Amino acid sequence: MHSRPAVKTAQSLLLLLFCFLLLYITTHQPITTQPDETGKYTLTSLSGLRAQFVPRGASLSNLFLHDSHGIERDIVMGLDTAHAYSTAPNDHLGGIVGRYANRIRNASFVMDGTEYHLDANDNGHTLHGGRGGWDSREWTVTELSQHHIVFTLTDAGGAMGFPAKVEATVRYSLHPVEQEWGVEISAVVEEKTPLMLTSHVYWNLDGFGNVEEPTVRKHTLEMPDAGKRIDVDEELVPTGELLVNDVGGPWDFWSHYPPREIGDGMENAVGGCGKGCNGYDTCFAISEHDVEEKYVARLASEWSGISMEVYSDQQGFQVYSCSGETGERKLKKTQGDGTVAKYGCLVMEVQDWIDRVNHPEWGGMPFWTPEMGEYKVKMRYRFDTARTGKI
């Protein structure tokens, strides 16, 4: 009969052996530095999470995980091949938008007494850096492993009207054993310049596979710190005011428990996505001060059982309910032969308050200088699968 200490020692040795084996597996899988036949780079995790990227815009093109019934779902909007990104209209599909995300009023700003004029690509305003914004550019892959990929980009001074050269880097990573995707964006500026960067992914946690409800109306959204939003005009440019999101109102995603379905207040969100548009294209003011990384939002689908928590170190959180989709955009082959319906996806952009360059009354740091060191934005997405999916 074995003594209890001997049994514990054997168990400890087995656990140690398992840990070493796990470490070996996660660091010694065959790695290719080349894209696959579609031009995409693939990251994998033992959790079953799998992500694919293309150099155009340093874009996330596919994100696969299994739903509560064991069916693999690709839960982001994108295109089938890397080449398709180079020839299709730029709709910011999963890319890094910059040099300044969201809108800049009248495509201009004043910095140190000098007025700068930018590329006006959205009703006389600048959207996501202009027509030559960073998500329309070819980034360079500089690192690749099973769990992470690094893209870099040099943006010349004067590009789209912005002053100063910027060297940018984005690092995407999958946790080796957990269902977690991380994004770290950094940049170094040569001189003072506006800078606001984010990732622009279109989500549908059903993988666009729910035929009975092809929209995200039935997804629930929780944002506990989203008690205020930035007021915008009919062209979705900030007025400078902060509005309170009243309890029970269309923009109330902070007070409900259990969390509220997105479609509950959508019809009453009049003008929320522009003139004559009901829905959301809203920058929620998560914080009025600098923040460390914290829990910002949770998106979930009862149909698939998939949920996603978002963590951020930024003061704003833009939510867009895909009101511009018309049912004409084709899904990827990984998602079937259908199309994307109006309200068929949700964009959630981790970012600063929008158009801060034209609102000095807000304070903050709309401009970045070499003396400030490296600009950084971090975001994490944690996925889970409930057992209550209703396929």
N, C-alpha and C positions, 0 to 999 in steps of 0.2 A: 504493500500500500504506500502510495507516494505521500510525502509530507506536504502540508499546506505551503510552506515557503518554496519548495521545489516547484509546485504547480504554478505559483505566482511568478517565479523566475521564468518558467517556460512560457507563460502567457506574455510576459514582458518582452522576451526575445522574439516571439512570434509577431507581436505588435511592431517592434523595431524593424524586423525583417520586412513586414508589410509596408512600412513607411519608406524604407529604402527602395523597395520595389516600385512603389507609387512614384517616388521622385525620379527614378530611372525612366519609367514609362513616359512621364510627362516632359522629360527633357531630352529623350533620345528617340523620339518618333522621327521617321524619315521626313526631312524638310526639303522643299524645293524653293529655290530663290526665283523661280520663274512662274508666271501666271499659268493658269490652266488653258484649255482650248478656247474658252470664252473670253480670255484676257483678264480673268479675275484672280485675285489672291485670296486664299482661304486660311482661316484660323479655326482651330478645333479645341474642344475641352472635353475632359472625361465626363462632365455633367451632361453631355449631349448637345450643348450649345455649339452652334457652328455659324461663323460669320464670313462674308465675302466682300471684297473691296475692289474698287477700280481707281486708277490714277486720276481720271477726270474728276476734279473737285475733291480728291481724296475721299471718295464717296463710299458709304456703306450701301451695298447693292442688295444683299440678302442677309437675313438673320433667321436661322432655323432653330426651333426647339420643339419638343413633343408636348402635345396638349394632354388633358386629363384622361384621354382615351388611348394614349400612346401613338397618336397620329402626328407625324412631323409637319409642322406649319412654318411657312416663310412669312413672317409677320411685318415686313416692311415693303413699301412700294419701291419699284426700281425697274431696271431694264435687263434684258436677257444677256447682253454681251457688253464688254468694255467699248467696243467699236460703236455700239448704239448710243452711248453717252456722248460720243464725239460728234454725232450727226443729228441727234434729236434737239428740239428746242430746249433751252435751259430752264427747267422747272425746279431746280434746286433739290433734286432727288437724292437725299442722303448725304449731301456734300457739306464741306466747311465753307460757310459764307463769310465774306469779308471784302475789303478791309473793314467795312463797317456794316454790321447786320441790321436788318430792318430798314426803316425809312429815315431819310434826312430831308427836312422841309426845304422846298424850292431848290433842291440839289445844290445847296450852298451852306457855308458856315463862316464865322469870323474867328480867327485865331491870332492873338497878339496884334490886333488892329488891322490885319490883312484879311480880305474876303477871298475865299476860295470857291471856285465853281466846279461842280462835279458832273459826271455823266447823268443826265436826267432820263431814266428808263421807266418811270412809273408816274404818269400823269403830272409831269413836271418836277417830280421828286426823284431822289435816288433810293433805289431799293436793293439791299444786299450788295452794295458796293458798285452798282452799275452793270452795264452789259458785259463788261470784262471782269466781273467779280470773281473771287477766288474759286467758287464752285464751278466756274466755266473754264478753269485753267487746268493744265496737265501738271500734276505734282510728281515728285520723284520719290521712288521707294528707296530708302537708305538703310532700313533694318527689317528683317523678317525672321520670325521663329514660329513654332507651332502655336504660340499663345499671343504674339504681339506683332504689330507691323507699324513702321514709322514712315511718314511722308514728309517731305520738305518742299518749300516754295519760296522763291525770291520775288518780291513785288517791288518794281522799280519806283523811284520817286517820280511823281507826275502821273502815274498810272490812274486813269479814270478821274484825274484832277487832284488826287490826294498827294500831299507833300511827303517827302522822305522815303528812303528805301526801307523795306521791312523784310526780315528773314523769319519765316514762320515754320513751325513744326507741329505735326499732330501725331500723337501716339495712341493707337487703338490696342486694347488688350482684352483677352478673355481670361477669367480666373481659371486656373488649371483644373479645379475639381468642383467649383460651384457655378451656378447659373448667373453669372455677372459679367457685364460688358462695361469697360471703362474707356473714357475719352479724356485725354490731356492735350490741350492746345497751348502752345507757347509761341512767343514772338520777341524779337529784338529789333528795336527801331534805330535808325541812323540819326534821325532828328525828331523833333516834336511832331506828332501827327495824331489824328483821330484813330481809335482802334477799338473795335468791338467784334469779337469772333464767337461763332457758335456752330453747332451741328444741326442740320436741317433734315431730320428723318420723318417720313410719313408712316405712321403706325396703324395697324389693324390687328388686334390680338386674336382675331379669328382666322388670320392668314387669308382674308378675303374669301373664306370658304363657307360662310353662312348664307345660303341661298335665300332663306326666308327673311333674313335681316342683313342685307349687304352693307348697311351703314354702321357707324359707331354709336348710334343713338342709344343702344342698350348697354354700351360700355359704361362702367361707373368711373367717376373721376373724383378724387379727394385731394384738396390742397389746403392743409390746415392753416397756413400763414397767408392765404390769399384774401385777406379782408379788404384790400383796396386794389384799384386798377388805375392805369393811366388813361385819362380821357383823351379821345381822338375825335377829329372832325370826320366829315363824310369821305375824305380820301385817306383815312386811317393814319393821319399824322397828328402827333400830340398837340393839345392845346396848352399844355402846361399845368393843368389841374389834375389833382388826385381825387378819384371818386370812391365813396364807400360802397362796398358790395353788400347791400342790405340782406338780412336774413330772409330766406325764402324767395329772393329775387332771382332773375335769370343768371346773374354772375356769382351766385352763392354756391361755391364748391368747398366752403370752409366750415360750415356749421352743421352739416348733415351727418347723422349716424343712424343707420348704415349709410355709406356714401351714395351720392345722388347719381342717377343715370344722366348722361350728357344730354339726351333728348328732352328731359323734363322741362327745361327752361328755354330751349333753343328757339321756339317760335316767338317767345316774348323778348328775345335778345334783339330787339329791333335796331337795325343799323350797326349791329355788333361786328359785322364783317364788311362794312361799307354802306354807301347809300343804297337803300332798297334791298338790303341783304339781312336776313335773319340768321344768326349763328354767331360764331366766335372767331375773331382775329384780334385777340386781346392780350395786352401786356399786363400781367398781374404784378403788383408791387409786393414782392415777397419780403423785402426788407428796405429800410431807409438808411441803413448803415452797412459797412463792410461786414461780411459774414464768413465764418468758417464753413466747411462742407456740412450740410445738414439735409435731412429728409425734406423734400419739397412736394412731391406728388405721388399718387398711386393710381394707375389706370388698370382696370380689370374687366374681363369678360366672363360672365357666367356661362355662356354657351361653350366656350373652349376650356374654361377653367384656368386660363392663363392670366396672371397678374404681373405688373411691372411697377417697381418702386424707383423713383428718380431722386438722386442726391446731387446737390449743387453747391457751389460757393459764390453764386452770383445773386444780385439783388432783384432781378426781374425774371419772369417766366412767361413766355409768349405761348398762347394756345390758339391754334387755327383749326377749324372744323371742316376744312376741305369743301367749302361752299362753291369753290370755283370748278370742281370736277363736274363733268357733264354726262358721264356714262360712255364717253368715247375712248378713254385711255385703256389700252389693253393691259391685262395682267401679265406677269411673267409666266413662263411655261411651268415654273415650280408652283404656281398658284391656280392653274387651270386655264380655261379658255374664255373666261368672262371679262368684264370691264369694271372700272372703278366708278361706283355710283357717287352722286352728290352726297356729301357728308360720309363718304365711304372710308375716310381715314382721319387721323388726328396728328397734327404736328405740334410738338412741345419743344420750344427753343429755350435752352438755358442761356440767359444773357443779362446784360445790364438794362437799365431803363432806356427805352428807345428814344432816339434823337436828343440825347443828353447834350450833344454839341451845341444845340440851339436853345438850351434851357439852363443858363448859368445859375438861375434861382434855385435849382435843385442841388447845387454843389456837386460833390463826387469828383470823379476823374474821367472826363470825356476825352482828354488828350493824354498821350503817353510820351514820355521823354527818355533819352538814354540814361539819365541819372536815376530813373526809377527802377532800372534793372530789367529783368525779364518779365514780360506780360504773361500771365497764366490764367487759364480757365480749366476747371475740372468738373467732370460729371460722371456719375455712375448709375447704371441701370441694373437692378436686381430682379430676377424673374422667379416666379413660383408657379406651381401647378396644383390647383385644388382638385378634389375628387368629386366635384359637383357639376362638372361640365355637362351640358344638356344637348349634346349632338344627337 
